[in-house]
Amino acid sequence: MNPDLELLSKVVDDFGGDVREGQQQMVQEVATALEDGANLLIQAGTGTGKSLGYLVPAMRRALERDERIVVSTATLALQRQILLKDAPQVNRALGDRVNVAVLKGWRNYLCLQKAKGGYPDEGLFAAEEVASETGAEVIRLRKWADQTQTGDRDDLTPGVSERAWQQVSVDTRECMGQTCPMRDECFAARARVEATEAHLVITNHSMLGIHAATDNQVCGEFDALIVDEAHDLARIIRGQATLSLSANLINYRSRRLSKFASITTSGLEKAAEALDAVLDGLDEGLVTARPENLNEAMRVLDTKVREASSDLEQSSAAGAERKMALAALSDLLDYMDQWDRDPERMITWVSRSEDSPTYLNCAPLDVAGPIARNLLSDRAAVLTSATMQLGGSFDGISFDTGAAFASGEVRSADVGTPFDPPRQGILYVAEQLPPPGRGGVSDEALAELVDLAKASGGGVLALFSSRAAAEQGAAVLRENLDVNVFSQGEDQLGTLLKNFAEDEDSCLVGTLSLWQGIDVRGKACRLVTIDRIPFPVPSDPVVQARTRHVAKAGRNAFREVSLNHAALLLSQGVGRLLRSREDRGVVAILDSRIATRSYGSYLMHSLPNLWPTKDGAVARRSLENLREKDW
């Protein structure tokens, strides 16, 4: 018998599960790709058990060949599931011989030196705040420092605010390194050593982004890469590489430099003032050609940043003070280095709002290239997700993630789903509704939402593309239904999800963060509504720049940027309905364009294969029947 399939059978038997055909196929596809050094794009539908589908061949190979394999996820929830549940299950079947470790950012760990007062006061935690909520959290963290074995923030229950965590953590630039008196006990340093020595390293897409786009090869040397939730890889890496600058930020860094290293920073402050004046004169949005006054302001700022760097080298600041000063300056140096890159390869834009300063933002135009060169080339790589085929093809995700540009062979496979979507769910497209406009949700769409929700008697996950639209939806549901309506933003997301799952006749209303990663099974989620096709905002500077770039390369910019974005998110939203073999229900898309526009068929081919209808009466009758049944 195939050793990987034999191992899979043993793992599944150990926890009383059933081996699934798609899972077996995935194990074989992944094993072959690892053996051949190929790049594999593999779609595994919800319920396949894809974590075990790649962990079984990866962990067996890593153990037998003493290799180091990196697994990356987009979400903390999946990272913890793999670390605490899935990988240990496979490891037990292998005799607990596989060394598994997690790789996170330095600031994710409590710093013992800082928690015990070994860093200079940053002015964030004043003495009079000891009795405040933040003060109580810091006191709890200092007690926790003496109890925890990991120092990992994710192991702290309940959690604390970001402001409190700042009091007991440092990033790599602020870390005192080998000179720290508590280096031997350092949680972050110990975790890095464990990750370096591990067969299987579990990390996240942001850490991959640092490895791909900077000189910091934070993941170290590795033999193979597995990217779960690969549909989010490019977005997260581009976000991680985006840097923002404002006069306020420069002045804040200047004050820290002056405080910790006694450096005169008046030149930096004047440069910040000059830059602010230039930014005030620029329109918000994409900067297609950098004006000369902006270039000149940035040249002056660059000079002052380099002068401050020279002054810091000659200063008498030492120890933690020097580290804090260097960290303050490093952010500015990083920005200037990014600004100095070829403007044609960067996205530059101005952003402002009423309650925040004007920012000058920079992001790399191309992230697929660095991903291909530094992550996917010259090694086996597996990229997987429940949503990999857009318009029925892997081409979109291949270009987006860089697989199309990597050296070596690129393969693709769809292992399907153990569910039976046409028998378990209905996809209703409300063809009769007017196309959505710019003024929020139409009265007709809101009326259709209410009619469907009444037929269902609750159990509604109502997904909207904007906060204003979600507020409209929540208001109309509360007005017309006698059930609990939970709305995103009114409580913590975890609390809202718990309440929604426990009250099977309630409604949960939310925006884009609810379109992905929400797993509510059973009768509590029997109707999913989507207000409109989630095209990206046309005025988004990143969307505009990518559209120009793709068009210039002679490719279909609308499809590659806007349509693929919409197809991916729409598929994720529709995928909230069926989370188990027992689930039943209806997905209602209240955007008639999917039925009336030429691109509608492309979107339909990107969605789970539910039974389709354009007849609202069919959808309502089905929901009424579901409401009456015991699940």
ABEGO torsion letter per residue (X at the ends): XBAAAAAAAAAAAAAGBBBBAAAAAAAAAAAAAAAAGBBBBBBBBBGAGAAAAAAAAAAAAAAAAGBBBBBBBABAAAAAAAAAAAAAAAAAAAGGABBBBBBBBAAABBBAAAAAGABBBAGABBAAAAABAAAAAAAAAAAAAAABAAGBAAABOBBBBAAAAAAABBBAAABAEAABAAAAABAAAAAAAAAAABABBBBBAAAAAAAAABABBAAEBBABBBBBGAAAAAAAAAAAABBBBBAAAAAAAAAAAAAAAGBBAAAAAAAAAAAAAAAAABBBEBBABBBAAAAAAAAAAAAAAAAAAAAAAABABBEAAAAAAAAAAAAAAAAAAAAABBAAABBBBBBBBAABBBBBBBBBABAAAAAAAAAABGBBBBBBBABABBGGBAAAAAAAAGAAABBEBBBBBBAEBABBAAAABBBBBBAABBBBBAAEBBAAAAAAAAAAAAAAGEGBBBBBABAAAAAAAAAAAAAABBBBBBBBGABBAAAAAAAAAABAABBBBBBAAAABGBBBBEAABABBBBABBBBBBAABAAAAAAAAAAAAAGBBAAAAAAAAAAAAAAAAAAAAABABAABBEBBBBABAAAAABAAAAAAAAABBBBBBBABAAAAAAAAAAAAABBX
